[in-house]
Amino acid sequence: MTPDPIQRLTAELAKLPGIGEKTAQRLAFHVLRAKADYARDLAKALVDVVEKVRLCSVCCSLTEADPCAVCLDPRRDGRLLCVVESVPDLLAVERTREFRGRYHVLHGALSPLDGIGPDQLRIKELLARLGGSEVVEEVIVATNPDIEGEATALYLTRLLRPAGVRVTRIAQGVPMGGDLEYADQVTLARALSGRREI
Ligand SMILES: [Zn+2]
């Protein structure tokens, strides 16, 4: 039996992360009640994201035009390269408006238990950039402060330092609005060792 269109839409929506069966059904009925244009725009946006978005051949970020806007922006300082695990991480750094260099997206972090080694990440592309026409002076490793992110940072440091590139790691510490009393030991220890003059 072919499921009716509402059931089919509900089933597809329920495959999205964080969307349960009930929410999926609510969304399906929302689409049904909305103007016909909305469903068409939504469908087109869904197809476009898969068909038009690809990897930037320089920084491996996701883009419609290759190279991406960040790689083409002449106001960006190409001597500074911020290495992130994912595109959402890149967007998070962008939102700070503090960084005017360029990026490199690894698309993951080293995780031997999950079968993710250096070859599964965009590390080859990173090395190619360092040896290419760009003159990169500093690589800022902004991988996540977890076991995989730290392992990746260590791996990149060992790989890049011999090439004469300055490798730095983003500082880690107590989050804004946080309470020292509740900060875990590792976070507080890092905040202390990463202290700076004020
Ligand atoms: Zn790019």
Boltz pocket constraint, residues with backbone or C-beta under 6 A from the ligand:
constraints:
  - pocket:
      binder: B
      contacts: [[A, 56], [A, 57], [A, 58], [A, 59], [A, 60], [A, 61], [A, 67], [A, 68], [A, 69], [A, 70], [A, 71]]
      max_distance: 6.0
